Amino acid sequence: MSPLGLLVVGAPRSAAADVESVLALLPPHLPVPVVLALHRGPLDALAAPLGRRCALPVVEPDDKDELRPGCVYLAPAGYHLLVDGSCVALSVEPPEHGQRPGLDALFESAADSHGPRAAGLLFTGHEDGVAGLHVLQARGGRVAVVGARRAGGDGEEGELEQLTPGTVGGWLARLAYVPRSRVQP
Amino acid sequence: MTGPGARGAALEALEVDLLLEGVARQWGFDLRRRSRPQLLRRLRRHLREERLDSFSALQGRVLHEAEALDALLRTLSCTPPALFSEAAFFRDFRTRVVPVLRTWPSVRVWHAGCGTGEDTYALAILLHEEGLWGRCRLYASDVSEGLLADARTGVLPLPTPEDARRYAEAGGKGALSDYYTRDGNWALLHPKLRDGIFFTQHNLATDGSFNEFHVIVCRDTLLAFNRAMHDHVHGRLFESLARFGFLCLGRKESVARTPHAGAYEALEDCGRIYRRVG
């Protein structure tokens, strides 16, 4: 397995509370950046509530900001958030699935720029994100979906690893540390 | 890990590189310094819309047909589809920039990356309402002739009640419908607005400065470029902006890491409007 360079998380608006819980599980010295797209309206203030219980800073990046390990980058309202190597790239392409920020866009860009060095986590509840997560999986990224039960796009999500809010912690722990310990003799 | 996905990705990347090289050499449009993730997404969408199987097929078409190139440039452009798309910007412009413009005898404004002109017309309406239209020269540029041709017609999809609400939120002093005549589902903007705008083809990536301006509006246009080109274009914008002139960027754009960051001061408590002080 390639060493992990990036964790991307996508979630519909209905999963905001679950996202907050998962961010709270992230260790304070996470060695990779976290890039997060959450469906949102133009006026939702999200960075502060999401960061309340998170050990890492949660920021809404400007275009072309550098990605630093141990920081959570939240897609700003009205922009798609894309990953471009070691930077973020914002985009005003039209909304997809009625959403901007969109989840497919983020997963697709992570697949292009990091491939097997990216891990993707999608919270269920919306059709957006499923296709992008499959692209990331096809490029060798480690992916999983989180939901209390299978909701929406049942058939399409069939071959993806299913997690519950209770088992995400274990999945994240394996991601962050196993690959690194393998590359460090 | 080299699965079929990774091999497909490598081949796609090669095809994209060849396509961009071809476009640059045949048409002089250098798309290689675009923001790669956005470019890839737009190109893939274009491929689906054109019902082509590969970028190699697209390359064949684009090299031989000028119309195919313009269709491609059109897909790559992402300008707002409605008037006053971001009310907060126009409100800040009205309250913070307009009072300064009033004190100047004449004002040259450049809207760089105007696309089909929605924001240009919104700006024209604002300047008109503030009594500045008579001494303003508004230049609007885009790289795509096709988009400019649309912009020059002064015909837009009929504004929705939502557009009218944003117009009011932006400090609009009348009714948005005062500025156009309805024709079915279309709005014909008043000729006094349209005829006062100089639409001109200009490629930010390759063309130099073409005048000195007091205001440059370039909002979310530079998102389409990669870091190197973004900084290069900022150099052009800087050269084109008069001292004490205003540079208006998108809500999530910044001059912070550009070569001329030190020459700008951000206006306090408003979006991303900078004043050139150095």
Interface residues (C-beta under 8 A of the other chain):
Chain A: M1 S2 E60 P61 D62 D63 K64 P76 G78 Y79 L82 V83 D84 G85 C87 A89 L90 S91 V92 E93 P94 A105 E108 S109 A111 D112 S113 G115 P116 V135 Q137 A138 R139 G140
Chain B: M1 G3 P4 G5 A6 G8 A9 S35 R36 P37 Q38 L40 R41 R42 C78 P80 P81 D220 L222 L223 A224 N226 R227 H230 G250 R251 K252 E253 S254 A256 R257
